[in-house]
């Protein structure tokens, strides 16, 4: 229907505006002293998708109630000791930021800390109001949570399932694009892998977006758990294909002459048809699906290869590598087909170590938490020295800014917070200057402004914090106790409080405990190398059933984000040279991790070792040498390792083919040797 908003952003913005107005009017009706807390809660918990709103709303109310209770208890304990007051504030924030870094309930921890701080801060501002604030702040926020959740379910709910299906269609289109570019690279010597590498990064970014969408599904009542599990498995198959592309990109040999002897075009044409079939099945799951064509094409590829093997001796390593890659692609496409047909497939146990276990003892997270606690203490001291009545907003600002990992992020969040507050407060003050604010004027201005700022936040996620802060400043200015505004104190207090928070955060970040993007990036890269070495040692030395790997996906994305951030800045020649070196180091790590992901579970290592014994290949010596190279940096072993790898490849090139049966044995050991060679090349 033409009058119903169509885009997800507009639907969410209209829903947020109506819900905010409703929450504020109800707060007026109940005569809340600070009704803006109800309206602020709605805009803070707003999101494009229903599941995310409900999840965030639940964590907000739980965090608020827990923080109010803790704050009230703590206030009674520290009321007579200034040092104990500062120490308690430090611990509240340090512990909250510590858990914020890895807990699935991060938002609840942060809100609990903020609420507790607001309450114990009443000791300095208005001690007799501690119990009053503890109770009524929770009630005001609870009203906002209730309205936000109710409207998320009933007013213009965005069907996340349709959006996710559209995202999966985009992922399959990305896969098709990558395969076409791979074919071009294999058949045209003028093409390089750079375009394919860029497309693969885009595929991974779209996968990350799908992860966020799936994360919002458990709280969406319209989606069954088995469907969520199916979507997760489907995404994992696509992610594995992206890792396979990354590994294939890194292969040093490009077999340009293969199409002369082998039906490579037919194989890629079958792949294109299979992906088209999967996209059709994704959109119309009830339709009858055609069998995959890739399997038959690969069989023809194998037959032609055996007939022309004598002509392809020089290309054997790359042919076996490509053949192994195609068989892995076939397995993942088959798994995706079964998932789309809603057939059960055997669930594989996770091989990844729980990231929470790793992050709990991460020294950087502990340092980050301590730094945030110090920032809060400094913000409190600035507030108490200034005697500014609204300084509690400075404390909140310093927490939000201190959650950021490095100075560039802190600058962004500080500037976005200030700009948003200035715009939102400016519109509210301009309205007060031009209009004699009655209830009807208030409704029109609040409704339109919240819609505008919310739409901006949803449409431009990189600037979403500006829209959020504009909404908060607008609501604080307009939604005062008893009805439309009658004083300018709240917005001015908030603006001054934000400045206090910025001063405290940057004093700690610049002077006491400097955390610039360059330092953080080097630290991340060192962590990547350490955990990749652990993963490599585990894959090469453990039995398959005992393999447990560190999941480094998030650490890679954080590192990539920092590199992109630094690349966007104007740098001196010296800094530019440093960035090039760090970027090259990162790209090497990407390939090493892709190779580890390829070896496990694609290569049968035990079978490869058996084959190596049969042909007297020094495989175990090569494995040990590579582990020593990474773990102990034994560069003296490099010449011997290089010679052993060359000799092993030379032996394999002259291995006889079995007259009857497949050459899976040769394909497997060659895939493993290629991977070991990749580990060797990317280290040196």
N, C-alpha and C positions, 0 to 999 in steps of 0.2 A: 504494500500500500504506500502511496506517495508521501503521506505525512508521517510515516514511521521512519526514524533514522536508520540508515543502512550500514554505515561503516562502524566497525567495532569501537573506534576512538570516539565518534560522536555519541553513540549509544551510552558508552561508559561516562562521558562528560555530562550528558543530560541527567543520567541516573545520579551521579555524584551531586549535581547542583540541587536537584529536587530533594535528595536525602539530607543534604546539609541544611537546607531551608527548613525542612520538617524537624530535624533535631533541634535547631535553634528555637523555632517557635514553641516546641514542646518544653524546652528549657525555660522560655519566658513564662509559659503557662504554669509551670511548677515553681516559679519564682526562685530559680537557682541564682546564687550570688554571682557566679562566673559562667554564664551560659555558653561562652565561646568554647569552653572545653568540649562540650557535646558536638558542636559544629566542627571543631578542629579534629576530633576523633574520626569523623566521617571522611574528611579529605585525606587524613593521614592513612587510613585503611583502604582508601579507594584504589581500584585496580581495574584493568581491562576485563579480567576474568572472575567469574563467581567464586571458584575454588580458592583463588588467592585472597579475595576479600574476606571470606569466612575464616581462612587459616590465620590471616593477620589480625582479624578482629578478636578471635579466640585468644591468641597470644597476648594481645594488648590488654584484654580484660584480666586475664590470669596474672600477667606481669604487674598490672596496676594494683590489683588487690593484694598480691603477695608483697609488693613494694610498700604499699600503704601500711600493712601490718608490721613489716620489718622496720619501716621508718618510725612508726609510733613507738615500738619497743626500744629502738636505738635512741630515740630522743630522750626517753626517760633515763637511759643509762649515761648519756654524755652531757646532760643539762648543766652540770656544775664544773665541767672541765673543758677548757678551750682546746687543749692539745688532744684530748680524747675525741672531741668533735671533729677536728681535722683528720685524725687517724681513721676514724670511722668512715668519713667521706672518702678518704683515699682507698680504703679496703672495699667499700661498696662499688666504686667505679672500677678498680683494678680487677676484682673478681668478675664483674659483669662483662668487661671488655675481653677478659681471658676466655670466658665461655662463648662470647659473641663470635669469636674467631673460628669456632668449629662445631658448636652445638646446633642441632636442627631446630632448637627453640631460641635461637640467637635474639630474635626481636623481643621475646618475653624477658630475657635476661636484661636487655638494654632498658626496656620500659620499667622493669622492677627497680633498677638502679636509679633511673630518673625520678620515679615517684618517691622512693625513699629519701632521695636528696632534697626534693621539694619540701617534704614534711619536716625533716630535721633542720632545714634552713629556716623554718618558722621560729626556731629557738632564738635566732639572731634578729628576726624581723618582728615577730608577734608571738611570743611563747604561749600565751593562753589559747591560741588558735590551733595548736598542733592536732588535737583530737578532731576538731571541727574539719580541718583540711583533710585529714586522713580519711574521714567518712565521706564527706561531700565530694571530694575530688574523685573518689571511686564511683560514686553515684552518677556524677556528671559524665564521666567517661563511659560508664555502663550504658547510659541512655544512648550515647553516640554509637556504641558497638551494636546495640539492639537495632537501631534504625538502619545502620549500614548493612547489617546482615539481612534484615527483612527486605530492603530495597534491592540488594544484590540478587536475591532469589526471585523477586516478583516484578521488578521494573527493568525492562530492556536487558535481561540477562544475556550475556554473550555466550553462545553455545560453543564451549571450548572444544568439543569433539569435532565439529565442522572445521574449526580453525586448525586443529591438529591434523586432520586429514589433508587439508590444503597444504600444510607445512610438509607432510610426508610426500605429497605430490611434488612439491618443490625439490625435496631431497632426491627423489627418483629422477627428476629432470636434470639435477646436478650430476647424478651418476651417469646418465646418458651422455651428457656433455663431456665429462671426464673421459669416458670410453672412446668417444669420437676423437678427442684430442690425443689420446694414447695411440689410436690407430694411425693418426696423421704423423705422430712422432716416429712410429715404427716403419713407416713406408715412405717418408719424405725426408731426405737428408737436410733440407733447408729448415726443417722445423726443430725447435728445441723443447726441452721439458719445462721451460719457465712458465709458459701459459698454462700448462697442465698443473704445475705446482700452485699457481694462483687460484685456479678453479678448485683445486683440492682444499685449499685453505677456506675458500668460500663454502664448500660443502661442509667442512667441519664447523664453521660458524653457524650454518643453518641447523646442524645437528645440535649445537649448544642451545639454540632457540627452542628446538623441539624438547630438549631436556627440561627447560623452564616450563613449557606447556604441560608436559607430563607431570611435573612436580605440583602443578595446580589442580590436577585431576582428583586425587584422593578425597578432597573436601567437597567435591562437586557431587551432590546427591543423585544426579541423573546418570552417573557413569558407574558401571559395575567393576568390581575389583579384577575379575578375570580379563576384562577388556584393557584395563590399565597394564596388567602384566603382559598382555599380548603386544601392546604398543611399545612397552619397554624392550621386549625381545626383538621387535622389528627394528627399533632404533639401534640396538646393539649390533645387529647384522649390518646395517648401513655404516655404522661407525667402524666396524671391522673392515669393510670394503674401503673406506677412506684411508685406513692405516695400510692396507695392501697397496693402494695407489701411491702412498708416500714411499713405501719400500721400493716399488717398481720404478718410481722416478729416480731413485738414488742409484739404480744399476748402472755400472760404468760402460757397458757394451750395448750398442744399439744395432740390432740386426736389420739393416735397411733392405737386404736382398731377399728376405724371407718370402715375400709375395711371389717371387719368381718360381719357387718350388712348392710352397705350401698355401692351402686355401685360407689365408688369414682374413681376407675380405669376407668370406662366408661366415667365419666365426664371429666377427664383429657385427655382421648383419643379423645373425641369430641373437646376439646379445641385445641389439637395439629392439628387436621384436619382443624379446622376453621382458624387457623393462617396460615396453608399451603395454604388454599384457598385465603386468603388475600394477601399472597406473590405472588401467581400466578396472581391475579387480578391487583396487583401493576405493574407487568412486562408486562402484556397483558390486558390493560384496555378495549379493545373491545370484549374480550371473554365473554361468558355467565358464570355467577357465580352461584355456588351451594348455596342453603340456608344453614344458619349456623346450626350446629348440637347441639350446646350447650344447646339451649332452651329445646329440647326434653330430653336430658340427665338430665337436672336439674329437669324436671317434674318427671322422674323416681326416682331421688334422693329423692324428696319430698314424693312420695308415699311410698318408702321403709322406710323412716324415720318415717312416721306416723304409719306404721305397727309395727315397732320395738321400738317405743318411750319408752315403759316401761323398756326396756333393756338399754336405753341410758340416763337415768336420770342424771347420774353423768357427762355426757358430753354435756348437753344441752347448756351451755353458748358457748362452743367452736363450737358446731354444728351450732347454729344460726349465730355465727360470720362468720363461713366459708360459710354458705349458703348466707348470706348477701353479702359477698365478691364476690361470684360467680355471683350473680345477677348484681352487679355493673360491673363486667368484661363483662358479656353478653351485657349490655347496651352500653359499650364503643366499643365492637367489632361490634355491630350492626351499631353504628354511623360511624365507620371506613368503614364498608361495603357500606353504603349508599354514603359516600364520594367518594369511589373508583368507584362506579357505576355512579358518577356524578349526583346523585339525590340531590335535595335541602333538607336541614334539617334546622329546626328553629334555627336561630342564637341566642345564649344566650348573654345577656348584660354582660359586664365585671364587676366582683365584686371587682376588685382590685383598690386601690387608686393609682393615677398616681405617680410613683416613683419620678418624677421631683419635685412634690409639697413637698414630704418629704425631699428630698436632698437639696432643696433651703435653708432651715433653719437648716441644719445639722451643728452643731458647729465644727465638725472635718473637714468638707470641708472648712469652713471659715478659720480655723487655717492652714490647708494645703495651702490655697491660700496666706495667709499672709507670711507663711514660704518661699514660692516660690518667692514672691516679695522681701523679705529680701535677699534671695540668689542672685537675679539679681543685687541688689544694691552692694553687696559685690563683685560680679564678675566684675562689672563696675569699682569699686575702684581698684581692683587688676590690671585690664587692663590699667587704666589710670596711675597707679603708675609704671607699667613696661614699658609703651610706646611701647609695642609690636605691630607691624603694623597689624597683623592678629588676634588680640585679640577678635574681634567680634565673632569668632568661639567659644571662651570660654564662651561668654554670651549665645550663642545658646546651648552649652553643658550643662550649668547650668540649663537652662529652662527644657531641656529634662530629665535631671536627677532629678530635683526637682518635676516633675510631679509624680514621684514614691512615694508610700505611706510610705515606711519605709526603714531603712538602708540596709536591706538585698537586697531589690529590687534595691536600689541605687548602692550598690556594684556591683551587676550583670550588670546593665546597664552601669556603668562606665567601668568595666573590658571588657565587650563586645565591647563597643565603642572604647576603646584603642586598643584591640586586632585586631578588624576589620580595624582600621585606619593603624595600623602597617603592617598588611598583605597586604592590598591593596596598600598602599604607597610603601611597600617593593618590591612588584612585579613590580610596575611602575618604581621605581628607578633602579632595577636590569635590566629591559628591556632597560632603557636609557644607562646603563653602557655597555651592551653587544651589542646593536644594534644601528646603525646610523639611527635614527628615521626619515624615510620619510613617506609619506601619506599611502603607502601600508602596511608598518610595523605597523603604527598606527592603521589601520583598523583591521588587523589580531589580534594584541594584545588586543585591546579594545573589539572586538567582542567575542573572546574566553574567556577572563577574566570575562567579565560581565555575560556571559552564566554560567561559573563555579560558581561564587559567587551567582548568582540568583538561580541556581539549588540547591545549598547548603541551601539557605534560605528557599526555598519551601519544600525541602525534610526533613529538620530538623527544624521545627518551633520554638523549644525552643532556638535555636541558630540563629534565623533569623536576629537578630540585628547585629551580627558579619558580616554576608554576606552583609547586607545593608551598613554598615560603610566601609567595604572593597571596595564595588562598588563606594561609594562616594569619598573615598580617591584616588582610581584609576583614576576616572574621573577628579577630581580636578588637579591631577598631570599631566595627559596626555592632557586634553582638555583645552588648554590655548589660549588666544587671538591670532588669525591669523593662527592657525594650530597646528601641533605637538609641544611638549614642548620645551621651550628654557631657562627655569629657574626652580630651585628647591624651590623657595620661597613659593609657595602656599601650598605644603604638609607640609613643616616645620612649617609654620604659623599655619596651622590647628592643627598639633600635639601639639604645644605649647598652642594653644587656648583651646584644650580639657583638658590639664592639669590644666589650670586656672579654667575651669568650674568644674572639679572634686574637686579641692581645695575649691572653694566657697561652693559647695553643701555639702561637708562633714563637713566643718567648721560649717555651720548652723545646719546640721543634728545631729552632735555629741556634739557641744559645746553650741550653743545658744538655740536650740529647739530640744532636742533629741526625735527621733521617731524610736525606735527599734521594731522588729517584735513582741516581747512579749507584749509590751504596746498596740500595735495596735490590737493584737488578743484578749486581755482582753476587750478592748473597743468594738470590734465587738460583742463579746459574751454578753456583757452588753446590747448592742443595740438589739440583737436578743431577749433576754429575755423581754426587755421592749415592743418591738413591738409584740411579741407573746402574751404577757399578754393583750395588746390592742385587738388583733385578737380574743383571747379566750373570752374576755368580750363581744365583738361585736357578736360573734356567739351564745353565751349562753343567751344574754339579748336582742337582737334585733329581730324584725320580719324578716322573710326570705327575703322579698323584699327590706329591708332597709340595708342589710348586705353589708359593704364595708371593705375589708381587705387590710392590707399592704402586698405587694408582696415582700417577703424576699428571693427570689431565688438567686439573685446576692450576697446578704450579706452572705448567707450560702456557696456559692462557694468561696467567698473571704476568709471566715474563714477556710474552708477545705484546700484551697491552702496554707494558712499560717501554718496550722498544718502539712501538708505534707512537707513544706519547712523546718520547725524546726525539723521534724523527720529525715530528711536526713542529719542533722548536727551531729557532735560529741559533745555530751552534758555531763556535769558533772552529778554525781548521783543526786544532788539537783535539777538541771534543768530538768533532765529526770523525776523526780517525779512530778515536776510542770506541765510538758507537759502531763503526764498521767492524772492528774486531769483536765486539760483544755480539753483534748480529750474526757474524759468521760462526762464532762459537755456539750460539743458540741454534742455528740451522743444522750444525753437525749433531747437536743433541737430539734434535727432532728426528733426524735420520737414524741415529742409534736407537732411540726408543721405538721407532717404527720397525726396525730390524728385530728388536726383542719381541715385539708384538707379533711379528711374522713367524719367528722361530717357534714361539709357543702360541697356539697349539698346532701350527701348520706343518711342522717338521717332526718326523718320528726320529728323535735323537738316538734312541737305543738301536733302532734299525740301521741308522747311518753308521754307528760305531761297529756294528756287526759287519756291514759291507766293507768298512775301512780295514778291518782285520783280514777279511778275505783277499783284499788286494794290497795288503801291506802299506796302507796309507798312515802317516803319522798323525792321525786325527786327535788323539788324546793329548799329544805333545802340543799341537796347535791350540787346543782348548785351554790347556794350562798356561801357555805362553800369553794368550790374550787376556786371561784373568789376571795374571801377574802384571801385565802391561797397564791395565786399568787400575788395579788395586794398589800396586806397589810402584808403578811408574818405572818399570825395568826397561828402559829404552835400549839397553845393550842387546836385548833379545830381538830387536826389530829386523836386522838383516837375516838372521836364522829363520824367523817366522815367515818373512817374505819368500825366502827360498823354498820352505816347506809347502807353502800355499801354491807356488808355481809348479812344483813337482806333482802335487796332488791333482791339480787341474790337467796337467799333461797326461797323467795316467788315465784319468777318466775319459779324456777325449779319444783314447784308443781302446776303451773297453768294448768287447763284442756284445752285440744285441742278442737277446734270446730269440731263437727262431719262433717258438710258440710262447705266447704270453706277453704281458706288458713289461715295460722297462721302468716300472715304478721305483725299483731299487736304485737305479742310476739317477732318476729324477729327484729322489729324496736326498741322496747324499750330495748331489750337486747343489740342490737348494740350500743345504746346510753349509756346504763349503762357501757358497756365494755369500751367505749371511756372515760367516766367520771372516771372510775377506772384507766385508763391509765394516765390521767392527774394527778390523785392523787399519783400514784406510782412513776411517773417520777419527781414529785416535792420533795417528801420526800427522 
